[in-house]
Amino acid sequence: MTETHTRLLAEIFACIFFGYSIVNSLIFFQRGRRPENYSSKKIGDFVRSPRYGQTVWLSGVVGVIGFAVASWMLVATVLQMLHGG
């Protein structure tokens, strides 16, 4: 496997994982609006904590930035492969 193919595979995985991070942040943000639905006291207290919203937003922002960078690198690698570089 050449270096370009290895980089392409790594960038595809990065896009998948950062996209997964974005989706998880959106799901946790939505579920965090209803802390009364949690039967476990530990999880309910965690969702009600003042830092829960900040943590979800921070992980979402990291996911968006990571996805943007990984997808840009993926496009650049594909273009490089198509032009025989």
Phi, psi and omega per residue, in radians:
M1 nan 2.246 -3.104
T2 -1.365 2.957 -3.135
E3 -1.105 -0.660 -3.133
T4 -1.143 -0.720 3.128
H5 -1.193 -0.651 3.094
T6 -1.128 -0.749 3.109
R7 -1.125 -0.707 3.115
L8 -1.066 -0.783 3.132
L9 -1.120 -0.731 3.110
A10 -1.119 -0.672 3.137
E11 -1.231 -0.605 3.067
I12 -1.124 -0.791 3.094
F13 -1.100 -0.676 3.112
A14 -1.089 -0.751 3.106
C15 -1.077 -0.739 3.137
I16 -1.111 -0.832 -3.080
F17 -1.216 -0.679 3.095
F18 -1.220 -0.615 3.052
G19 -1.114 -0.701 3.078
Y20 -1.089 -0.669 3.096
S21 -1.103 -0.706 3.117
I22 -1.121 -0.808 -3.132
V23 -1.094 -0.748 3.111
N24 -1.078 -0.707 3.129
S25 -1.091 -0.740 3.114
L26 -1.131 -0.704 3.131
I27 -1.170 -0.799 -3.141
F28 -1.160 -0.604 3.100
F29 -1.131 -0.761 3.138
Q30 -1.155 -0.760 -3.139
R31 -1.229 -0.475 3.128
G32 -1.225 -0.258 3.102
R33 -1.305 -0.268 -3.129
R34 -2.164 1.223 -3.094
P35 -1.194 -0.302 -3.131
E36 -1.227 -0.245 3.139
N37 -1.353 -0.181 -3.086
Y38 -1.569 2.148 -3.124
S39 -1.435 -0.496 3.132
S40 -1.336 2.248 -3.115
K41 -1.131 -0.668 -3.121
K42 -1.113 -0.788 -3.136
I43 -1.211 -0.706 3.108
G44 -1.068 -0.752 3.091
D45 -1.130 -0.654 3.116
F46 -1.116 -0.757 -3.126
V47 -1.187 -0.573 -3.140
R48 -1.408 -0.162 -3.084
S49 -1.159 2.612 -3.101
P50 -1.173 -0.353 -3.116
R51 -1.571 -0.106 -3.106
Y52 -1.061 -0.854 -3.129
G53 -1.087 -0.739 3.125
Q54 -1.116 -0.691 3.133
T55 -1.144 -0.736 3.130
V56 -1.151 -0.744 3.116
W57 -1.120 -0.740 3.134
L58 -1.090 -0.777 3.125
S59 -1.170 -0.572 3.071
G60 -1.168 -0.733 3.125
V61 -1.143 -0.739 3.085
V62 -1.074 -0.702 3.106
G63 -1.106 -0.748 3.141
V64 -1.151 -0.808 -3.138
I65 -1.126 -0.778 3.121
G66 -1.090 -0.711 3.121
F67 -1.145 -0.712 3.132
A68 -1.097 -0.793 -3.135
V69 -1.163 -0.795 -3.112
A70 -1.136 -0.693 -3.138
S71 -1.231 -0.624 3.075
W72 -1.119 -0.749 3.103
M73 -1.156 -0.621 3.100
L74 -1.111 -0.781 3.109
V75 -1.092 -0.751 3.138
A76 -1.102 -0.701 3.128
T77 -1.175 -0.740 3.120
V78 -1.101 -0.745 3.093
L79 -1.088 -0.687 3.098
Q80 -1.111 -0.706 3.136
M81 -1.204 -0.658 -3.136
L82 -1.191 -0.560 3.138
H83 -1.573 0.134 3.047
G84 1.310 0.367 -3.120
G85 -1.541 nan nan
